[in-house]
Amino acid sequence: QGQLVESGGDLVQPGGSLRLSCAASKNVFSVATMDWYRQAPGKQRDLVATITSYNSADYADSVKGRFTIFRDNAKNTLYLQMNSLKPEDTAVYYCHARYYDIEYWGKGTLVTVSS
């Protein structure tokens, strides 16, 4: 019924940039609020950014001014543009879709920020 597939995770140096993608099925993408979460080793999974079906976006304080979440409705794809990356951004990043009591998770993509 629904599938989310993340891509774009990589090893980058501090101060670098990276763009993550999340490909979604059309029936999910057309109505769902979409999120990016991240989970560092030994830590809980935290919400990074959210975007609604009408393009209202919000961000965690830790990434405000550095990350941008946006969606391309024609491609049914969610993106996270990450700039000025810091070592503390290192985590597995997960795409998440939600619509009322229905939710879907991607399997995650690893971002490592290190010199």
C-alpha positions as CSV (number, residue, x, y, z in Angstrom):
1,Q,0.0,0.0,0.0
2,G,2.8,2.4,0.9
3,Q,6.5,2.4,0.4
4,L,9.3,4.9,1.2
5,V,12.8,4.5,-0.1
6,E,15.5,6.9,1.1
7,S,18.7,7.6,-0.8
8,G,21.6,10.1,-0.7
9,G,23.4,9.2,2.5
10,D,27.2,9.6,2.3
11,L,30.4,10.5,4.2
12,V,30.9,14.2,4.1
13,Q,33.3,16.6,5.8
14,P,32.2,19.2,8.4
15,G,30.8,22.3,6.6
16,G,29.8,20.2,3.6
17,S,26.4,19.7,2.0
18,L,24.3,16.7,1.1
19,R,20.8,16.1,-0.3
20,L,18.7,13.2,0.8
21,S,15.8,11.9,-1.2
22,C,12.7,9.8,-0.3
23,A,10.7,8.3,-3.1
24,A,7.1,7.6,-2.1
25,S,4.1,5.9,-3.6
26,K,1.6,8.4,-5.1
27,N,-1.4,7.4,-2.9
28,V,0.7,8.2,0.2
29,F,2.5,11.3,-1.0
30,S,-0.7,13.1,-2.2
31,V,-2.2,13.3,1.2
32,A,0.5,12.7,3.8
33,T,2.5,14.9,6.1
34,M,6.1,13.9,5.5
35,D,8.9,13.9,8.0
36,W,12.6,13.4,8.3
37,Y,13.8,11.7,11.5
38,R,17.3,10.8,12.5
39,Q,18.8,8.4,15.0
40,A,22.4,8.4,16.2
41,P,24.0,5.4,17.8
42,G,22.7,4.9,21.3
43,K,20.2,7.7,20.9
44,Q,16.5,8.0,20.4
45,R,15.0,8.7,17.1
46,D,14.4,12.5,16.8
47,L,12.2,14.5,14.4
48,V,14.4,16.7,12.2
49,A,11.9,18.4,9.8
50,T,8.3,18.2,8.8
51,I,6.3,19.3,5.7
52,T,2.6,19.1,5.2
53,S,0.7,18.3,2.0
54,Y,0.2,22.1,1.6
55,N,3.9,22.9,2.1
56,S,4.0,24.1,5.6
57,A,7.4,23.3,7.0
58,D,8.9,23.1,10.4
59,Y,12.4,22.2,11.8
60,A,14.1,21.1,14.9
61,D,16.1,23.9,16.5
62,S,19.3,22.0,15.9
63,V,19.0,22.2,12.1
64,K,17.2,25.6,11.6
65,G,19.0,27.7,9.1
66,R,21.0,24.8,7.8
67,F,18.5,22.2,6.5
68,T,15.6,22.6,4.1
69,I,12.8,20.1,3.6
70,F,10.8,20.3,0.4
71,R,8.7,18.0,-1.8
72,D,8.3,17.6,-5.5
73,N,4.7,16.5,-6.1
74,A,5.3,15.7,-9.8
75,K,8.0,13.2,-8.8
76,N,6.4,12.0,-5.5
77,T,9.7,12.6,-3.8
78,L,10.6,14.2,-0.5
79,Y,14.0,15.9,-0.1
80,L,16.2,17.2,2.7
81,Q,18.9,19.6,1.7
82,M,21.5,19.7,4.4
83,N,24.1,22.5,4.4
84,S,26.9,23.4,6.9
85,L,26.9,19.9,8.2
86,K,28.3,19.2,11.6
87,P,29.7,16.0,13.2
88,E,26.6,15.9,15.5
89,D,24.5,15.5,12.3
90,T,25.9,12.0,11.9
91,A,22.9,9.6,12.1
92,V,20.7,7.3,10.1
93,Y,18.1,9.4,8.5
94,Y,14.6,8.1,8.1
95,C,11.7,9.2,5.9
96,H,8.3,9.1,7.5
97,A,4.8,9.6,6.1
98,R,1.6,10.0,8.2
99,Y,-2.0,10.4,7.5
100,Y,-4.4,10.2,10.5
101,D,-3.6,6.7,12.0
102,I,-1.7,5.5,9.0
103,E,2.1,5.8,8.9
104,Y,5.0,4.5,6.9
105,W,8.7,4.4,7.5
106,G,11.6,4.0,5.2
107,K,14.6,1.8,6.1
108,G,17.0,4.7,6.5
109,T,20.1,6.1,4.9
110,L,23.4,6.8,6.8
111,V,24.9,10.2,6.9
112,T,28.4,10.5,8.4
113,V,30.0,13.9,9.0
114,S,33.6,13.5,9.7
115,S,37.0,14.9,8.8
